[in-house]
Amino acid sequence: MVALNRAVAVGEADGPAAGLALLDRIELPGYRYLHSARAELLRRLGRAAEAREEYRRAAALSDDAAERRLFERRLEKI
């Protein structure tokens, strides 16, 4: 979790590529917030197809309907 938060912070401070490089080292394949963070950084990098896939994964992993709708809305905006 700490590594994920750090990667997001680095993505804000140093740019999405730097944050994504850190996220790609984290092994949490079933953690929806890893996928949603990756989606946002990929979106900022203009990598729309990859961002969409990550938002889909995040939504599929969420057991909260409101959170799933949030991921789906973000997916629609790409």
N, CA, C and O atoms as a GROMACS GRO file, in nm:
protein
  312
    1MET      N    1   0.082  -0.119   0.000
    1MET     CA    2   0.000   0.000   0.000
    1MET      C    3   0.086   0.126   0.000
    1MET      O    4   0.057   0.222  -0.071
    2VAL      N    5   0.192   0.124   0.079
    2VAL     CA    6   0.280   0.240   0.085
    2VAL      C    7   0.344   0.263  -0.051
    2VAL      O    8   0.356   0.377  -0.096
    3ALA      N    9   0.385   0.155  -0.116
    3ALA     CA   10   0.447   0.168  -0.249
    3ALA      C   11   0.348   0.224  -0.351
    3ALA      O   12   0.386   0.303  -0.437
    4LEU      N   13   0.223   0.183  -0.341
    4LEU     CA   14   0.120   0.234  -0.431
    4LEU      C   15   0.099   0.383  -0.409
    4LEU      O   16   0.095   0.460  -0.505
    5ASN      N   17   0.086   0.424  -0.285
    5ASN     CA   18   0.069   0.566  -0.254
    5ASN      C   19   0.188   0.647  -0.301
    5ASN      O   20   0.173   0.758  -0.354
    6ARG      N   21   0.307   0.594  -0.281
    6ARG     CA   22   0.428   0.664  -0.325
    6ARG      C   23   0.428   0.680  -0.477
    6ARG      O   24   0.461   0.787  -0.528
    7ALA      N   25   0.392   0.574  -0.548
    7ALA     CA   26   0.390   0.580  -0.695
    7ALA      C   27   0.291   0.685  -0.744
    7ALA      O   28   0.321   0.758  -0.839
    8VAL      N   29   0.176   0.693  -0.681
    8VAL     CA   30   0.077   0.794  -0.719
    8VAL      C   31   0.132   0.934  -0.693
    8VAL      O   32   0.117   1.024  -0.776
    9ALA      N   33   0.196   0.952  -0.579
    9ALA     CA   34   0.255   1.083  -0.546
    9ALA      C   35   0.364   1.120  -0.645
    9ALA      O   36   0.373   1.234  -0.689
   10VAL      N   37   0.447   1.024  -0.680
   10VAL     CA   38   0.553   1.049  -0.779
   10VAL      C   39   0.489   1.084  -0.914
   10VAL      O   40   0.539   1.171  -0.986
   11GLY      N   41   0.382   1.016  -0.948
   11GLY     CA   42   0.312   1.047  -1.072
   11GLY      C   43   0.258   1.188  -1.076
   11GLY      O   44   0.255   1.251  -1.182
   12GLU      N   45   0.216   1.239  -0.963
   12GLU     CA   46   0.170   1.378  -0.955
   12GLU      C   47   0.287   1.476  -0.960
   12GLU      O   48   0.281   1.578  -1.029
   13ALA      N   49   0.393   1.445  -0.889
   13ALA     CA   50   0.505   1.538  -0.878
   13ALA      C   51   0.598   1.536  -0.999
   13ALA      O   52   0.643   1.640  -1.047
   14ASP      N   53   0.626   1.415  -1.048
   14ASP     CA   54   0.728   1.400  -1.152
   14ASP      C   55   0.672   1.360  -1.288
   14ASP      O   56   0.747   1.346  -1.385
   15GLY      N   57   0.543   1.342  -1.295
   15GLY     CA   58   0.480   1.308  -1.422
   15GLY      C   59   0.432   1.164  -1.424
   15GLY      O   60   0.483   1.079  -1.351
   16PRO      N   61   0.332   1.138  -1.510
   16PRO     CA   62   0.271   1.006  -1.513
   16PRO      C   63   0.367   0.892  -1.551
   16PRO      O   64   0.350   0.780  -1.502
   17ALA      N   65   0.464   0.918  -1.634
   17ALA     CA   66   0.558   0.811  -1.672
   17ALA      C   67   0.638   0.765  -1.551
   17ALA      O   68   0.662   0.645  -1.535
   18ALA      N   69   0.680   0.857  -1.469
   18ALA     CA   70   0.757   0.822  -1.349
   18ALA      C   71   0.671   0.741  -1.251
   18ALA      O   72   0.718   0.643  -1.194
   19GLY      N   73   0.548   0.782  -1.232
   19GLY     CA   74   0.459   0.709  -1.144
   19GLY      C   75   0.427   0.571  -1.196
   19GLY      O   76   0.423   0.474  -1.121
   20LEU      N   77   0.404   0.562  -1.327
   20LEU     CA   78   0.373   0.433  -1.388
   20LEU      C   79   0.491   0.336  -1.376
   20LEU      O   80   0.471   0.217  -1.354
   21ALA      N   81   0.610   0.386  -1.391
   21ALA     CA   82   0.729   0.301  -1.376
   21ALA      C   83   0.732   0.237  -1.237
   21ALA      O   84   0.770   0.121  -1.222
   22LEU      N   85   0.694   0.313  -1.136
   22LEU     CA   86   0.690   0.258  -1.000
   22LEU      C   87   0.573   0.162  -0.982
   22LEU      O   88   0.587   0.058  -0.918
   23LEU      N   89   0.458   0.196  -1.038
   23LEU     CA   90   0.341   0.108  -1.025
   23LEU      C   91   0.367  -0.027  -1.089
   23LEU      O   92   0.321  -0.130  -1.040
   24ASP      N   93   0.440  -0.027  -1.199
   24ASP     CA   94   0.464  -0.151  -1.270
   24ASP      C   95   0.554  -0.247  -1.193
   24ASP      O   96   0.567  -0.363  -1.232
   25ARG      N   97   0.614  -0.203  -1.086
   25ARG     CA   98   0.696  -0.290  -1.001
   25ARG      C   99   0.617  -0.352  -0.887
   25ARG      O  100   0.669  -0.438  -0.815
   26ILE      N  101   0.492  -0.311  -0.870
   26ILE     CA  102   0.411  -0.356  -0.758
   26ILE      C  103   0.332  -0.481  -0.798
   26ILE      O  104   0.268  -0.483  -0.903
   27GLU      N  105   0.336  -0.582  -0.715
   27GLU     CA  106   0.265  -0.708  -0.739
   27GLU      C  107   0.138  -0.715  -0.654
   27GLU      O  108   0.138  -0.772  -0.545
   28LEU      N  109   0.031  -0.656  -0.703
   28LEU     CA  110  -0.100  -0.664  -0.638
   28LEU      C  111  -0.207  -0.684  -0.746
   28LEU      O  112  -0.293  -0.597  -0.763
   29PRO      N  113  -0.202  -0.795  -0.819
   29PRO     CA  114  -0.289  -0.810  -0.937
   29PRO      C  115  -0.438  -0.804  -0.909
   29PRO      O  116  -0.515  -0.766  -0.998
   30GLY      N  117  -0.483  -0.838  -0.790
   30GLY     CA  118  -0.625  -0.836  -0.759
   30GLY      C  119  -0.669  -0.713  -0.682
   30GLY      O  120  -0.779  -0.711  -0.626
   31TYR      N  121  -0.584  -0.612  -0.678
   31TYR     CA  122  -0.615  -0.492  -0.599
   31TYR      C  123  -0.667  -0.383  -0.691
   31TYR      O  124  -0.593  -0.329  -0.774
   32ARG      N  125  -0.794  -0.351  -0.677
   32ARG     CA  126  -0.860  -0.258  -0.771
   32ARG      C  127  -0.794  -0.121  -0.776
   32ARG      O  128  -0.793  -0.057  -0.881
   33TYR      N  129  -0.739  -0.076  -0.665
   33TYR     CA  130  -0.680   0.058  -0.664
   33TYR      C  131  -0.548   0.063  -0.741
   33TYR      O  132  -0.510   0.169  -0.792
   34LEU      N  133  -0.479  -0.048  -0.751
   34LEU     CA  134  -0.361  -0.053  -0.837
   34LEU      C  135  -0.404  -0.033  -0.981
   34LEU      O  136  -0.343   0.044  -1.056
   35HIS      N  137  -0.510  -0.102  -1.020
   35HIS     CA  138  -0.558  -0.091  -1.159
   35HIS      C  139  -0.615   0.047  -1.189
   35HIS      O  140  -0.595   0.099  -1.299
   36SER      N  141  -0.685   0.106  -1.094
   36SER     CA  142  -0.740   0.240  -1.119
   36SER      C  143  -0.629   0.345  -1.125
   36SER      O  144  -0.636   0.439  -1.204
   37ALA      N  145  -0.526   0.329  -1.042
   37ALA     CA  146  -0.413   0.421  -1.047
   37ALA      C  147  -0.339   0.407  -1.180
   37ALA      O  148  -0.302   0.507  -1.242
   38ARG      N  149  -0.318   0.284  -1.223
   38ARG     CA  150  -0.252   0.261  -1.352
   38ARG      C  151  -0.336   0.324  -1.464
   38ARG      O  152  -0.283   0.387  -1.555
   39ALA      N  153  -0.468   0.305  -1.457
   39ALA     CA  154  -0.557   0.360  -1.560
   39ALA      C  155  -0.542   0.511  -1.571
   39ALA      O  156  -0.532   0.565  -1.681
   40GLU      N  157  -0.540   0.577  -1.458
   40GLU     CA  158  -0.529   0.723  -1.460
   40GLU      C  159  -0.396   0.768  -1.519
   40GLU      O  160  -0.392   0.861  -1.600
   41LEU      N  161  -0.289   0.704  -1.480
   41LEU     CA  162  -0.158   0.743  -1.535
   41LEU      C  163  -0.148   0.710  -1.682
   41LEU      O  164  -0.093   0.789  -1.759
   42LEU      N  165  -0.200   0.597  -1.723
   42LEU     CA  166  -0.202   0.562  -1.866
   42LEU      C  167  -0.285   0.662  -1.945
   42LEU      O  168  -0.247   0.702  -2.055
   43ARG      N  169  -0.398   0.702  -1.890
   43ARG     CA  170  -0.483   0.802  -1.957
   43ARG      C  171  -0.406   0.931  -1.978
   43ARG      O  172  -0.411   0.991  -2.085
   44ARG      N  173  -0.336   0.974  -1.874
   44ARG     CA  174  -0.259   1.098  -1.884
   44ARG      C  175  -0.146   1.088  -1.986
   44ARG      O  176  -0.104   1.189  -2.042
   45LEU      N  177  -0.099   0.967  -2.009
   45LEU     CA  178   0.006   0.946  -2.110
   45LEU      C  179  -0.051   0.929  -2.250
   45LEU      O  180   0.024   0.914  -2.346
   46GLY      N  181  -0.183   0.931  -2.263
   46GLY     CA  182  -0.246   0.916  -2.394
   46GLY      C  183  -0.256   0.772  -2.440
   46GLY      O  184  -0.278   0.746  -2.558
   47ARG      N  185  -0.240   0.679  -2.349
   47ARG     CA  186  -0.247   0.536  -2.381
   47ARG      C  187  -0.387   0.484  -2.347
   47ARG      O  188  -0.408   0.408  -2.253
   48ALA      N  189  -0.483   0.530  -2.430
   48ALA     CA  190  -0.625   0.511  -2.402
   48ALA      C  191  -0.667   0.366  -2.394
   48ALA      O  192  -0.739   0.329  -2.301
   49ALA      N  193  -0.624   0.283  -2.486
   49ALA     CA  194  -0.668   0.142  -2.486
   49ALA      C  195  -0.623   0.072  -2.358
   49ALA      O  196  -0.700  -0.004  -2.299
   50GLU      N  197  -0.502   0.098  -2.315
   50GLU     CA  198  -0.451   0.037  -2.191
   50GLU      C  199  -0.524   0.093  -2.069
   50GLU      O  200  -0.554   0.019  -1.975
   51ALA      N  201  -0.553   0.221  -2.072
   51ALA     CA  202  -0.626   0.284  -1.961
   51ALA      C  203  -0.765   0.223  -1.949
   51ALA      O  204  -0.811   0.194  -1.838
   52ARG      N  205  -0.832   0.205  -2.063
   52ARG     CA  206  -0.965   0.145  -2.060
   52ARG      C  207  -0.962   0.006  -1.997
   52ARG      O  208  -1.047  -0.028  -1.915
   53GLU      N  209  -0.864  -0.074  -2.035
   53GLU     CA  210  -0.852  -0.210  -1.981
   53GLU      C  211  -0.831  -0.207  -1.830
   53GLU      O  212  -0.888  -0.289  -1.758
   54GLU      N  213  -0.750  -0.115  -1.783
   54GLU     CA  214  -0.725  -0.106  -1.639
   54GLU      C  215  -0.849  -0.060  -1.563
   54GLU      O  216  -0.876  -0.110  -1.454
   55TYR      N  217  -0.926   0.034  -1.620
   55TYR     CA  218  -1.051   0.075  -1.554
   55TYR      C  219  -1.150  -0.041  -1.552
   55TYR      O  220  -1.223  -0.058  -1.455
   56ARG      N  221  -1.154  -0.120  -1.660
   56ARG     CA  222  -1.241  -0.238  -1.662
   56ARG      C  223  -1.202  -0.336  -1.552
   56ARG      O  224  -1.288  -0.390  -1.482
   57ARG      N  225  -1.073  -0.359  -1.535
   57ARG     CA  226  -1.026  -0.449  -1.430
   57ARG      C  227  -1.064  -0.397  -1.292
   57ARG      O  228  -1.112  -0.472  -1.207
   58ALA      N  229  -1.041  -0.269  -1.272
   58ALA     CA  230  -1.074  -0.209  -1.143
   58ALA      C  231  -1.223  -0.224  -1.113
   58ALA      O  232  -1.261  -0.260  -1.001
   59ALA      N  233  -1.307  -0.198  -1.211
   59ALA     CA  234  -1.452  -0.209  -1.193
   59ALA      C  235  -1.491  -0.354  -1.163
   59ALA      O  236  -1.574  -0.379  -1.075
   60ALA      N  237  -1.432  -0.448  -1.234
   60ALA     CA  238  -1.463  -0.589  -1.213
   60ALA      C  239  -1.422  -0.637  -1.075
   60ALA      O  240  -1.486  -0.726  -1.018
   61LEU      N  241  -1.317  -0.578  -1.020
   61LEU     CA  242  -1.267  -0.619  -0.889
   61LEU      C  243  -1.342  -0.552  -0.772
   61LEU      O  244  -1.330  -0.595  -0.658
   62SER      N  245  -1.417  -0.448  -0.803
   62SER     CA  246  -1.486  -0.375  -0.697
   62SER      C  247  -1.616  -0.443  -0.657
   62SER      O  248  -1.694  -0.487  -0.741
   63ASP      N  249  -1.637  -0.452  -0.526
   63ASP     CA  250  -1.763  -0.506  -0.476
   63ASP      C  251  -1.858  -0.395  -0.430
   63ASP      O  252  -1.963  -0.421  -0.372
   64ASP      N  253  -1.818  -0.272  -0.455
   64ASP     CA  254  -1.897  -0.155  -0.416
   64ASP      C  255  -1.959  -0.094  -0.542
   64ASP      O  256  -1.887  -0.054  -0.634
   65ALA      N  257  -2.091  -0.089  -0.548
   65ALA     CA  258  -2.162  -0.042  -0.667
   65ALA      C  259  -2.127   0.102  -0.703
   65ALA      O  260  -2.109   0.134  -0.820
   66ALA      N  261  -2.117   0.190  -0.604
   66ALA     CA  262  -2.084   0.330  -0.631
   66ALA      C  263  -1.943   0.343  -0.687
   66ALA      O  264  -1.919   0.419  -0.781
   67GLU      N  265  -1.852   0.269  -0.631
   67GLU     CA  266  -1.714   0.272  -0.680
   67GLU      C  267  -1.707   0.217  -0.823
   67GLU      O  268  -1.637   0.272  -0.907
   68ARG      N  269  -1.778   0.110  -0.849
   68ARG     CA  270  -1.782   0.051  -0.982
   68ARG      C  271  -1.835   0.152  -1.083
   68ARG      O  272  -1.782   0.164  -1.194
   69ARG      N  273  -1.940   0.225  -1.046
   69ARG     CA  274  -1.994   0.329  -1.135
   69ARG      C  275  -1.892   0.438  -1.162
   69ARG      O  276  -1.882   0.489  -1.274
   70LEU      N  277  -1.815   0.475  -1.060
   70LEU     CA  278  -1.710   0.576  -1.077
   70LEU      C  279  -1.609   0.529  -1.181
   70LEU      O  280  -1.574   0.604  -1.272
   71PHE      N  281  -1.562   0.405  -1.168
   71PHE     CA  282  -1.466   0.352  -1.265
   71PHE      C  283  -1.528   0.347  -1.405
   71PHE      O  284  -1.461   0.377  -1.503
   72GLU      N  285  -1.654   0.309  -1.414
   72GLU     CA  286  -1.722   0.302  -1.543
   72GLU      C  287  -1.740   0.439  -1.606
   72GLU      O  288  -1.728   0.454  -1.728
   73ARG      N  289  -1.767   0.541  -1.524
   73ARG     CA  290  -1.778   0.678  -1.576
   73ARG      C  291  -1.644   0.726  -1.629
   73ARG      O  292  -1.636   0.788  -1.735
   74ARG      N  293  -1.538   0.697  -1.557
   74ARG     CA  294  -1.405   0.735  -1.603
   74ARG      C  295  -1.372   0.663  -1.733
   74ARG      O  296  -1.310   0.721  -1.823
   75LEU      N  297  -1.412   0.540  -1.741
   75LEU     CA  298  -1.390   0.461  -1.863
   75LEU      C  299  -1.460   0.526  -1.982
   75LEU      O  300  -1.402   0.532  -2.091
   76GLU      N  301  -1.581   0.573  -1.963
   76GLU     CA  302  -1.658   0.635  -2.070
   76GLU      C  303  -1.595   0.766  -2.120
   76GLU      O  304  -1.617   0.804  -2.235
   77LYS      N  305  -1.517   0.833  -2.036
   77LYS     CA  306  -1.458   0.962  -2.073
   77LYS      C  307  -1.329   0.950  -2.153
   77LYS      O  308  -1.276   1.050  -2.201
   78ILE      N  309  -1.280   0.828  -2.167
   78ILE     CA  310  -1.153   0.810  -2.239
   78ILE      C  311  -1.182   0.800  -2.387
   78ILE      O  312  -1.089   0.785  -2.467
   0.00000   0.00000   0.00000
